Amino acid sequence: MIGLGRVLSNFLKIPSPYFIILMGGFETGMLGYSIFISLYGIEELYKIAVCDLGVAFFPWFFLMPILMKINEEERGFKQHLRLFATNPVIDGIILGIVLSVIRGFVPVTGNRHYEAVRLLLTTVGSMKVPLMCIIIGYGLRIQFSTIALLTMFVLPPSFVE
């Protein structure tokens, strides 16, 4: 996709060097998980979560070095690894994996502390999609000059012509 981004940026004369990075990254996000659960059920969630691990790690080890090179912020491998290890998102992913493995070995059903945390997380989790829409919408600055260009990537070709 990075190679395709480079070809498209040349073909469409997109001057931004960040375009190729955008083409190389994919995001399942909270909305993607919600749609997947509504289509396949929560018992199948692990399938998309395993695929999403690659999506979480790919930007750190491939896209970030490209971005740093574009911004002329070359860093050593140790600094890059430290940024990766101290990132709260990555820490959350690793903690989630560890807890899901532990849950398989430790009986937690009926434990009132587990149930309280599960209920809290379920409640907060049900609010995540509307909250994310509010947060994204609040920070969104629409530039009408770029809407035509964005439309080419969002709508099918038959709509654009």
Buried (B, 14 or more C-beta within 10 A) or exposed (E): EBEEBBEBBEEEEBEEBBBBBBBBBBEBBBEBBBBBBEEEEEEEEEEBBEEBEEBBEBBBEBBBBBBBEEEEEEBEEEEBEEBBEEEEEBEEBEEEEEEEEEEEEEEBEEEEEBEEEEEEEEEEEEEBBEEEEEEEEEEEEEEEEEEEEEEEEEEEEEEEE
